[in-house]
């Protein structure tokens, strides 16, 4: 083979390689999805709440009563049905729902909407496979006007340790779905099984009784068990707060002074300002 022919062959191979590379790049071209996937989660008390959905856009269209017809089942998103997950039992609207994952559907109307949790997850996003026999619950929720939102979104708002609002928002509509959790009952059910022989769990249980349950006598029982295992500024202070809550400011003041003295001798005295303020207030009440 002459040198010229070898050079020509090399150029052909190079050109072919470039063409293959370009074709491969074209095959791998990625474009934004019309309705991209999204996930949102929120811990409420001891319960994890989550939503897995696809987010369509308004794109200048009329949404309610057009893209999403009134009085017809809607998958509450795009592509596959929206999925809602609860790590523990919840109250969805006014209905008890066991922990698990459910498909979420809604039936929009010009007034209150029907919100449905379905036990069947493997169904078409169009609702073609939907069967009311698979419903876990149905609730009624009234939509509210909201600032314009181009893409459908779910948000958890107004949450405390006991409840949250799951908001479906799209175009100029917000659908606030109330969800309640059983944090207090869950804590009470586990307190007796996890306290063990360490002072800190008893102290935390006493503080829970003080701040959440307002059960000061049970709180004193737990804090005394904590103090019997180890005396720390933290559990001494909790006992002082419990006694003050019961109106015994004289004994509470003495314990607060003791907690202040103990805490000032080491690191991690994170309630120093609270104790100082309490001493000033309680002294006036003795």
N, C-alpha and C positions, 0 to 999 in steps of 0.2 A: 504494500500500500504506500502510495507516495505521500510525501509530507503534506501536500495540499489537501489530499483526500482525508488524511488523519485530522487536520485542522477543521475541515468541513464536518466530519463526523462528531468531533468534540463540540462544535457549535450547535449541532442538532440535538445532542444529548442535553446540553445546557438549556436550550430553548424549551425542550420537552419538560425538563425539571421545573423550570419557571412556570410553565402552563399548569402542571400538576399542582404545584404549590398554590397558585392562584385559585384553581378550582377547589382545592381543599379549604382555602380560606373562605371562599364563597359559601361552601357547605356549612361552615361553622359560624356564619354571621348570626349575631344575636341582636334581637330587637326587643324593645319593651313590650311586655304583655298588655293587651287592652285592659285587663282587670288583674293587676298583680296581686299575688298572695300576701297576706298580712296575718300577724298574730299579736294578741295583746293578753297580758295576764296581770293579776293583782292578788296579793295576799291580804285577806280580810280576816283578822283575828288569827285563827289557826288553819284557815281554809284557803286553798289556792283556787282561784277562779281564772278560767282562760277561754279565749275565743280564737278560732282558726277560720279565716274567711278569705274571700277574694273581693277586691275593691274596684268596682266599676266607676266610671266617670260620668258626669252629667253631659258634657260635650255639646252644650247648647240645646239639649233635648228637653221636652216636657217629661218629667219623671212620673209623678204621682197621677194615676188615672190614665197613663199612656204607656211609657216604657214598663212601668209596674202598674198593671190594671187594678182597679178596685174590685173587691169581692172575689178575688182569685188567689189561690195559694202561690206564695212567692218564697224562694229559697233564702231570702234575707242576705243576698250577696250576689256573686256571679260564679260561673263554673260549677264546682261541686257544692252541695249544701253546706252552709255554715255549721260549724261544730262548736258546741259549748261544753266545757269540762269543769266538773266540781270535784275537788279532792276529798271532800267530806259531804255528808248530807246537808242540804240547804232547804230553805223555803223560797220557792220561785214564785214571785207574786204572792198569792195566798195559798199555794199548794206545796206540800212536802215532796221533795225530790231526793232520791238516794244518790250517793256519790257515783260518778260515772261520766261518760261522754255521750252527748245527745246531738242529733241533727236539729237545727233550729229552722223553723218555718214561720212565716207570718201571713195573715190574710188582711191586707190593708182595706180600710173603708173610709168613707168621708167623716166618720165619727171614731168610735173606739176600734182598735185593731185586735184581732185574735193572734196571740203568740203561742206557738206550739213547740214542745220538745218531743221529738220522736226517738224511740229506742232503736230504730233501724238506721244504721249509718251508711251501709252500702247501697245507696239508691241514687238514681239519676238526679243531677242538679236541676233538671226541669220540673221535678216533682211528679214525673210520669209513674214512678214506682211507689209514690206515697199512698199509704193506707192508714186511715184513721184508727184502725185496730192497733197500730204500732205506737200510738200516742202514749207518752208518759203523763203529760198534763197539757191542758189548755188554759190560758188565762186571758183576761181582757186588759189592755193597756191603752190609755188615751195619748195620742201623739201631741207634741207641742211645737210651736214655731221656733225656729233657730236661725242663727246667722248662716249665710250661704256656705255650703261645703261642696267643692267640686267632686271629690271622691268619697264614696261611702266609707265610713269609719265606725269602729266600735271603741268605746271608752268606758272605763270604770271611774265613776265620780262619786263625791259625797260619801266616801267610805269611812267607817269607823271600825272598831273591833267586832261589831255585831251586824253590820249591814253595808250594802253598797247599791249603787244604781248602775246598771249596765245600759249604756246609751247607744242606740243605733242612730247615726246621724248621716243624712244625705240630702243634697239640695237644700231646702229650707225647712226640713222636718227633723225633729228629734223624738225618738221613741224611748222613754225612760222606763226600763224594766227593773222593778225592785227585787233585790235578793237579800235574804237574811240568813245569817249563819248562827250556830249555837255555841259560840265561844265559851260563855260562862258554864254551860252544862258540860262541855268537853273538858274544861279545866277541873271542874268539881269531880268529874268521873275519874280523873287520873291522879289527883292530889294524893289520895291515900295509897296509891301503888308505887309512886316514884320518890317519896320523901327519903326513904332509906336512913342512913346514919350520918348524913352530912348536915351541918348547921344551915347552909345557904338555902336549900330547897324549902325548909321550914320557914325561913325568913321571907322568902319570896311568896310563899303561900299566905303568910300573915299579911304581907303588903297587899296581896290581891283581895283578901277579905276586908282590908281597910279601905282601899281605893275604889273597888268595883262592887263588891257585895254589901259593903257597909255593915258587915257582921263582925262587930268589934270583939265580942266575947270569944268567938271561934278564932279570930285573929290573935287574941292574947294567948289562947291555948297553944297555937302554933309557934308564936314567938317565944314563949317560955320553953318549949321543946328545943327550939333553936339555941337559946341561951344556955340550956343545960348541956348542949354538945360543945359549944364554944361561944365565948363572949367577944363580940366584935362591935365596933362603933355602929355598924349598919343595923344589926338587930336590936341594939340598945335604943337607937333612934326610932326604929319602927315601933317598939314598945311605948316609947314616949308619945308618938303620934296617936297610937291606939288609946292610951289613957286620956290624952287631951280630947280625943273625939268623944269619950265618955264623960267629959267634964271634970276629970281629976287633974287640974292644971298644976297643982302643987307637986305631985309625984312625977308628972310629965316633965316639969321644969328641971327637977333634979336629974332625971335620966338624960334629958337633952344636954345638960351641962357635962355629964359624964361622957356622952357620945362625942361632944365637941372636943373634950380633952383627949380622948382616945384617938379620934380621927386626926387631930393636929400633929400627932407624933409620927405619922407615916404617910406614904404616898396614897393616891387614890381617894382622897377625901372629897368626893365630888358633890356632896350635899352640904358643904360648909356654909354657903350663903343661906340655904333654907333653914338650917339649924340656928344660925345667928338671928334671922328674922323671927323665928318661932320663939326664941328666948325673950326677945323684946316684947312680943305680943302677949306671951303667957305670963310674964312678970306682972303685967298690968291687971291680969285676971285673978291673981292669987290673993 
